[in-house]
Amino acid sequence: MPLPFTSFRLLAPMEGVTEPQFRDLVLARNAPDALGGTFTEFVRVVDHALPVQVLTRHLGTSRFEQPVGLQLMGADLDALAATARRAAELGVPVIDLNFGCPAKGALRGCAGSAMLREPRKLEDAVRACVATVGDRPVTAKIRAGFDDALLLEDLARAVEAGGAALLTIHCRTRAEAYCEAVDWSRIARAVAAVRIPVCGNGGIETHADFERMRRETGCAYAMVGRGALADPWIFSGRSVDAAEAASFLVEYAERLIAGGGASLAGAVARVKQLLRFWTAGELVGSERREWLRESEPQRLAARLRGIAKGLDATTRAASSTAAAVG
Ligand SMILES: Cc1cc2nc3c(=O)[nH]c(=O)nc-3n(C[C@H](O)[C@H](O)[C@H](O)COP(=O)(O)O)c2cc1C
C-alpha cells in the first residue's frame, strides 16, 4: 500500500507535545520535501470505539501537504479496529498503532509495549485494523523489545504478517526507556527481517543524522522525537537566530491559550517542556537553568517576546527595503 509521506524525514508522535498547536508550527516551518509527515500523540482506546469528537480534537483543523497520521494504542482488538475504521472514514491518511509506550497504565491494560512480549498478539492487533480500514495504510511503531532485543526479528515479522504498510522501530527496548546510548544495528536487523519499508527511530540529533541513519541501517524513513523539540527546523536543516527561535515559542504559547484553552501558566509550563531540550537559535545557551527556574510565567513570556521583537524589527526593515527597491 503506497505511503503518503512527502519526504523520508518524519516527526515522531509525542504525548503532550505533538498536539495540533506544536505540529502545525513545525509543519509550517519545514517544506514537504524536508518533513514528510507526522502523527498525533497516542490516543488510548479502551473498550469501545472512540467518538469522532475525540479523533477530530487530536487531528486538529489545519491541513498541510504532509500527512498527519492518527496513532492509536489499545489491547481490545474490536474497539481498536472500530476506532481505526472510524478514523479512515474521517479521511485520516495513515493509522499508526503504538506498541512501544512504556507507561505503567499502558502495561496494565496490556497495550503499548506490553505486546512486545507476544508477537502473535501484536500481529493480531495489526491484522484486525488492516482488515477493517480498507484502503488506508496501517503502520506500526514498536520498540526493539521489552527487556532485551532477542525478539526483534519476530516482532518485525509479526508487524509485516499482520499487513502493516510500514514498520517504525524505536531502537531502544522498553527497559532502556530513553537512555542516551542507541544501537542503530537493531534498525538494520529489522530492515533485514522484513520486505515492508522500515522507519528507523532513536537518537537523531542533527539534520545530517537522518541521512546517516538511512545509510547505516538501510531504513527507508527516519523519524526524530526529542531532536525536534530541541530544534523544530531540524528537518530542513535551516539554522535560525534567537529572535526566530523565540517567536516560535511565543506563537506556541499563544496557540495553546487561544486554541488549546490553556492558561498563561499552563502554556508557559509547556514552553518550559520544550526549553528543557531547546537548542535552536542559541536562545537558551548556558542559561537553560535560569530559563527553567523562572517561576513567574508573565516574566518568562515577556522575556521571550522581547527576544522575538528583534525578529519583528528585522522583518520590518527587510520589507521596507523591499518596498523601497520595488
Ligand atoms: C515526551 C514524549 C512523548 C512521547 N509520546 C509518544 C507517543 O505518544 N507515541 C509513541 O509512539 N511514542 C512516543 N514517544 C516516543 C517517541 O516517539 C520516540 O520513539 C522516542 O522519543 C525516541 O526518539 P528520539 O530518540 O528521537 O527522541 C514519546 C517520547 C517523548 C520524549
The ligand as a Gaussian input file, in Angstrom:
#p B3LYP/6-31G(d) Opt

LIG

0 1
 C        7.551000      13.480000      25.625000
 C        7.490000      12.232000      24.791000
 C        6.268000      11.694000      24.498000
 C        6.186000      10.524000      23.693000
 N        4.954000      10.053000      23.337000
 C        4.866000       9.043000      22.419000
 C        3.603000       8.661000      21.852000
 O        2.550000       9.245000      22.141000
 N        3.610000       7.637000      20.948000
 C        4.761000       6.987000      20.577000
 O        4.712000       6.065000      19.748000
 N        5.957000       7.344000      21.081000
 C        6.038000       8.357000      21.961000
 N        7.263000       8.776000      22.401000
 C        8.469000       8.148000      21.851000
 C        8.953000       8.902000      20.601000
 O        8.013000       8.811000      19.550000
 C       10.298000       8.319000      20.093000
 O       10.097000       6.964000      19.773000
 C       11.401000       8.432000      21.155000
 O       11.428000       9.726000      21.728000
 C       12.760000       8.090000      20.548000
 O       13.140000       9.024000      19.584000
 P       14.252000      10.157000      19.904000
 O       15.465000       9.441000      20.442000
 O       14.452000      10.834000      18.583000
 O       13.621000      11.052000      20.951000
 C        7.367000       9.895000      23.230000
 C        8.593000      10.453000      23.557000
 C        8.682000      11.601000      24.330000
 C       10.033000      12.180000      24.631000

